């Protein structure tokens, strides 16, 4: 939202998965550009989300469509999913797809040759860099790790030898932050469904509050408390880069961080691919 404001671009409508209604967009001017946020996966790795995205793209086909930078990934047995996605995209001549790594951009050109694809950095790199004041000595080492299917079971909340945290672990003190984010989203849905509240600008204020809360989580709830961190969350790695935290990254499944590093940071050392290697590398580098 701040980027649009800086570019003097007027945002005339906001929605998310819960509040999207195609009828809300019918009366918008024909030159309106529909921007779909990225930061996730384009493909059927999460089939319900992907199917909803394709439906919304078709709903809004009369407008220019831009899907912000994402990774491209389909499940191993998803030829039908690729074919269906290609069929939908071929019906959308005003669509532009943005990819955050060269692997995704090259694959998109191969799979969807009739759709415009561009390689651009992940939108999170547009956040302001806020390097921390260097500490005397290393201090504590932490692990900020997802534990869902993309982690391939690498970590758990009780992993050793260093404490593991994530925004979803109530035991790690993140429960209040997660509850606040959920409350923000519920309030935003209420605002969008009430025309009077929507005209007050309350939704934009809430988006800014939401962003500040996420930033506080990254800086203080996990990264900010550590002298160094081991991560397997893609955006936790970006947050570490922007805040100057020493970081060792463990690859997700399918790979996210490695393709980004090789695309935009070709001279960075290779990232660790397994958690034991990451921890040993951390010990050798920091201890």
TAFENFEN-V61939 format. One record per residue. N is the residue number from 1. RES is the residue in one letter. SS is DSSP state (h for helix, s for strand, l for the rest). D_CENTER is the distance of its C-alpha to the mean C-alpha in Angstrom with 2 decimals. Layout:
BEGIN
n=N res=RES ss=SS d_center=D_CENTER
n=N res=RES ss=SS d_center=D_CENTER
END
This chain:
BEGIN
n=1 res=X ss=l d_center=15.23
n=2 res=X ss=h d_center=16.85
n=3 res=X ss=h d_center=16.38
n=4 res=X ss=h d_center=18.07
n=5 res=X ss=h d_center=20.75
n=6 res=X ss=h d_center=21.43
n=7 res=X ss=l d_center=21.99
n=8 res=X ss=l d_center=24.24
n=9 res=X ss=l d_center=22.32
n=10 res=X ss=l d_center=23.23
n=11 res=X ss=l d_center=20.66
n=12 res=X ss=l d_center=23.02
n=13 res=X ss=l d_center=21.02
n=14 res=X ss=l d_center=17.90
n=15 res=X ss=l d_center=16.87
n=16 res=X ss=l d_center=14.41
n=17 res=X ss=l d_center=15.06
n=18 res=X ss=l d_center=17.87
n=19 res=X ss=l d_center=19.58
n=20 res=X ss=l d_center=19.43
n=21 res=X ss=l d_center=23.02
n=22 res=X ss=h d_center=24.08
n=23 res=X ss=h d_center=27.31
n=24 res=X ss=h d_center=25.64
n=25 res=X ss=h d_center=24.97
n=26 res=X ss=l d_center=28.38
n=27 res=X ss=l d_center=30.14
n=28 res=X ss=l d_center=27.72
n=29 res=X ss=l d_center=29.19
n=30 res=X ss=l d_center=29.04
n=31 res=X ss=l d_center=27.40
n=32 res=X ss=l d_center=24.29
n=33 res=X ss=s d_center=21.02
n=34 res=X ss=s d_center=18.42
n=35 res=X ss=s d_center=14.82
n=36 res=X ss=s d_center=12.13
n=37 res=X ss=l d_center=8.64
n=38 res=X ss=l d_center=6.17
n=39 res=X ss=l d_center=2.68
n=40 res=X ss=l d_center=4.74
n=41 res=X ss=s d_center=8.42
n=42 res=X ss=s d_center=11.36
n=43 res=X ss=l d_center=14.40
n=44 res=X ss=h d_center=16.18
n=45 res=X ss=h d_center=14.55
n=46 res=X ss=h d_center=13.81
n=47 res=X ss=h d_center=16.91
n=48 res=X ss=h d_center=17.13
n=49 res=X ss=h d_center=13.78
n=50 res=X ss=h d_center=14.68
n=51 res=X ss=h d_center=18.21
n=52 res=X ss=h d_center=17.34
n=53 res=X ss=h d_center=15.30
n=54 res=X ss=h d_center=18.36
n=55 res=X ss=h d_center=20.69
n=56 res=X ss=h d_center=19.20
n=57 res=X ss=h d_center=19.35
n=58 res=X ss=h d_center=22.97
n=59 res=X ss=h d_center=23.72
n=60 res=X ss=l d_center=22.84
n=61 res=X ss=l d_center=24.35
n=62 res=X ss=l d_center=26.88
n=63 res=X ss=l d_center=24.37
n=64 res=X ss=s d_center=22.48
n=65 res=X ss=s d_center=19.01
n=66 res=X ss=s d_center=15.98
n=67 res=X ss=s d_center=12.69
n=68 res=X ss=s d_center=10.12
n=69 res=X ss=s d_center=8.87
n=70 res=X ss=s d_center=7.70
n=71 res=X ss=s d_center=9.46
n=72 res=X ss=s d_center=12.79
n=73 res=X ss=l d_center=14.21
n=74 res=X ss=l d_center=17.08
n=75 res=X ss=l d_center=19.09
n=76 res=X ss=l d_center=22.23
n=77 res=X ss=l d_center=24.60
n=78 res=X ss=l d_center=22.87
n=79 res=X ss=h d_center=25.27
n=80 res=X ss=h d_center=25.85
n=81 res=X ss=h d_center=22.18
n=82 res=X ss=h d_center=22.00
n=83 res=X ss=h d_center=25.26
n=84 res=X ss=h d_center=24.23
n=85 res=X ss=h d_center=21.03
n=86 res=X ss=h d_center=23.28
n=87 res=X ss=h d_center=25.85
n=88 res=X ss=h d_center=23.57
n=89 res=X ss=h d_center=22.10
n=90 res=X ss=h d_center=25.69
n=91 res=X ss=l d_center=26.64
n=92 res=X ss=l d_center=24.23
n=93 res=X ss=l d_center=25.85
n=94 res=X ss=l d_center=23.98
n=95 res=X ss=s d_center=20.49
n=96 res=X ss=s d_center=18.41
n=97 res=X ss=s d_center=15.45
n=98 res=X ss=s d_center=13.30
n=99 res=X ss=s d_center=12.19
n=100 res=X ss=l d_center=10.50
n=101 res=X ss=l d_center=13.24
n=102 res=X ss=h d_center=16.91
n=103 res=X ss=h d_center=17.09
n=104 res=X ss=h d_center=15.01
n=105 res=X ss=h d_center=16.91
n=106 res=X ss=h d_center=20.20
n=107 res=X ss=h d_center=19.69
n=108 res=X ss=h d_center=18.81
n=109 res=X ss=h d_center=21.99
n=110 res=X ss=h d_center=23.90
n=111 res=X ss=h d_center=22.79
n=112 res=X ss=l d_center=22.57
n=113 res=X ss=l d_center=25.13
n=114 res=X ss=l d_center=25.95
n=115 res=X ss=l d_center=22.49
n=116 res=X ss=s d_center=21.52
n=117 res=X ss=s d_center=18.68
n=118 res=X ss=s d_center=17.62
n=119 res=X ss=s d_center=15.97
n=120 res=X ss=l d_center=14.03
n=121 res=X ss=l d_center=11.88
n=122 res=X ss=l d_center=8.14
n=123 res=X ss=h d_center=8.28
n=124 res=X ss=h d_center=7.52
n=125 res=X ss=h d_center=10.86
n=126 res=X ss=h d_center=12.51
n=127 res=X ss=l d_center=12.67
n=128 res=X ss=l d_center=16.22
n=129 res=X ss=l d_center=17.17
n=130 res=X ss=l d_center=19.17
n=131 res=X ss=l d_center=21.06
n=132 res=X ss=l d_center=22.87
n=133 res=X ss=l d_center=26.64
n=134 res=X ss=l d_center=27.63
n=135 res=X ss=l d_center=29.17
n=136 res=X ss=l d_center=32.51
n=137 res=X ss=l d_center=31.93
n=138 res=X ss=l d_center=28.86
n=139 res=X ss=l d_center=28.76
n=140 res=X ss=l d_center=26.63
n=141 res=X ss=s d_center=24.19
n=142 res=X ss=s d_center=21.38
n=143 res=X ss=s d_center=18.97
n=144 res=X ss=s d_center=15.45
n=145 res=X ss=l d_center=14.66
n=146 res=X ss=l d_center=13.16
n=147 res=X ss=l d_center=16.14
n=148 res=X ss=l d_center=15.11
n=149 res=X ss=h d_center=16.01
n=150 res=X ss=h d_center=13.49
n=151 res=X ss=h d_center=15.30
n=152 res=X ss=l d_center=18.59
n=153 res=X ss=l d_center=20.37
n=154 res=X ss=l d_center=20.19
n=155 res=X ss=l d_center=20.06
n=156 res=X ss=l d_center=21.31
n=157 res=X ss=l d_center=21.82
n=158 res=X ss=l d_center=25.29
n=159 res=X ss=l d_center=24.60
n=160 res=X ss=l d_center=27.05
n=161 res=X ss=l d_center=28.02
n=162 res=X ss=l d_center=25.49
n=163 res=X ss=l d_center=23.90
n=164 res=X ss=s d_center=20.56
n=165 res=X ss=s d_center=18.21
n=166 res=X ss=l d_center=14.96
n=167 res=X ss=l d_center=13.98
n=168 res=X ss=l d_center=15.65
n=169 res=X ss=l d_center=18.84
n=170 res=X ss=h d_center=21.47
n=171 res=X ss=h d_center=23.89
n=172 res=X ss=h d_center=21.92
n=173 res=X ss=l d_center=22.19
n=174 res=X ss=l d_center=18.72
n=175 res=X ss=h d_center=20.16
n=176 res=X ss=h d_center=21.09
n=177 res=X ss=h d_center=17.66
n=178 res=X ss=h d_center=16.22
n=179 res=X ss=h d_center=19.25
n=180 res=X ss=h d_center=18.79
n=181 res=X ss=h d_center=15.27
n=182 res=X ss=h d_center=16.88
n=183 res=X ss=h d_center=19.79
n=184 res=X ss=h d_center=17.88
n=185 res=X ss=h d_center=16.46
n=186 res=X ss=h d_center=20.00
n=187 res=X ss=h d_center=21.61
n=188 res=X ss=h d_center=19.43
n=189 res=X ss=h d_center=20.57
n=190 res=X ss=h d_center=24.10
n=191 res=X ss=h d_center=23.98
n=192 res=X ss=h d_center=22.85
n=193 res=X ss=l d_center=25.70
n=194 res=X ss=l d_center=28.26
n=195 res=X ss=h d_center=29.28
n=196 res=X ss=h d_center=31.07
n=197 res=X ss=h d_center=28.17
n=198 res=X ss=h d_center=25.85
n=199 res=X ss=h d_center=28.37
n=200 res=X ss=l d_center=28.39
n=201 res=X ss=l d_center=24.96
n=202 res=X ss=h d_center=23.93
n=203 res=X ss=h d_center=20.62
n=204 res=X ss=h d_center=19.63
n=205 res=X ss=h d_center=20.92
n=206 res=X ss=h d_center=18.89
n=207 res=X ss=h d_center=15.59
n=208 res=X ss=h d_center=16.72
n=209 res=X ss=h d_center=17.70
n=210 res=X ss=h d_center=14.38
n=211 res=X ss=h d_center=12.70
n=212 res=X ss=h d_center=15.65
n=213 res=X ss=h d_center=15.38
n=214 res=X ss=h d_center=11.85
n=215 res=X ss=h d_center=13.28
n=216 res=X ss=h d_center=16.36
n=217 res=X ss=h d_center=14.77
n=218 res=X ss=h d_center=13.26
n=219 res=X ss=h d_center=16.62
n=220 res=X ss=h d_center=19.15
n=221 res=X ss=h d_center=18.06
n=222 res=X ss=h d_center=17.17
n=223 res=X ss=h d_center=17.00
n=224 res=X ss=h d_center=19.64
n=225 res=X ss=h d_center=22.24
n=226 res=X ss=l d_center=22.31
n=227 res=X ss=l d_center=24.15
n=228 res=X ss=s d_center=21.93
n=229 res=X ss=s d_center=19.14
n=230 res=X ss=s d_center=18.25
n=231 res=X ss=s d_center=14.61
n=232 res=X ss=l d_center=12.98
n=233 res=X ss=l d_center=9.44
n=234 res=X ss=h d_center=7.52
n=235 res=X ss=h d_center=6.28
n=236 res=X ss=h d_center=9.77
n=237 res=X ss=h d_center=11.29
n=238 res=X ss=h d_center=10.14
n=239 res=X ss=h d_center=11.44
n=240 res=X ss=h d_center=14.50
n=241 res=X ss=h d_center=15.15
n=242 res=X ss=h d_center=15.11
n=243 res=X ss=h d_center=17.30
n=244 res=X ss=l d_center=19.60
n=245 res=X ss=l d_center=19.34
n=246 res=X ss=s d_center=20.85
n=247 res=X ss=s d_center=18.39
n=248 res=X ss=s d_center=18.92
n=249 res=X ss=s d_center=16.03
n=250 res=X ss=s d_center=16.64
n=251 res=X ss=l d_center=15.29
n=252 res=X ss=l d_center=13.47
n=253 res=X ss=l d_center=15.19
n=254 res=X ss=l d_center=14.62
n=255 res=X ss=l d_center=13.92
n=256 res=X ss=l d_center=10.62
n=257 res=X ss=h d_center=11.80
n=258 res=X ss=h d_center=15.28
n=259 res=X ss=h d_center=14.78
n=260 res=X ss=h d_center=12.75
n=261 res=X ss=h d_center=15.59
n=262 res=X ss=h d_center=18.28
n=263 res=X ss=h d_center=17.12
n=264 res=X ss=h d_center=16.70
n=265 res=X ss=l d_center=18.55
n=266 res=X ss=l d_center=21.39
n=267 res=X ss=l d_center=23.66
n=268 res=X ss=l d_center=21.46
n=269 res=X ss=l d_center=23.01
n=270 res=X ss=l d_center=21.73
n=271 res=X ss=l d_center=19.24
n=272 res=X ss=s d_center=20.76
n=273 res=X ss=l d_center=20.36
n=274 res=X ss=l d_center=21.89
n=275 res=X ss=h d_center=21.82
n=276 res=X ss=h d_center=25.54
n=277 res=X ss=h d_center=25.33
n=278 res=X ss=h d_center=22.56
n=279 res=X ss=h d_center=24.79
n=280 res=X ss=h d_center=27.86
n=281 res=X ss=h d_center=26.29
n=282 res=X ss=h d_center=25.24
n=283 res=X ss=h d_center=28.82
n=284 res=X ss=h d_center=30.35
n=285 res=X ss=h d_center=28.28
n=286 res=X ss=h d_center=28.39
n=287 res=X ss=l d_center=31.35
END
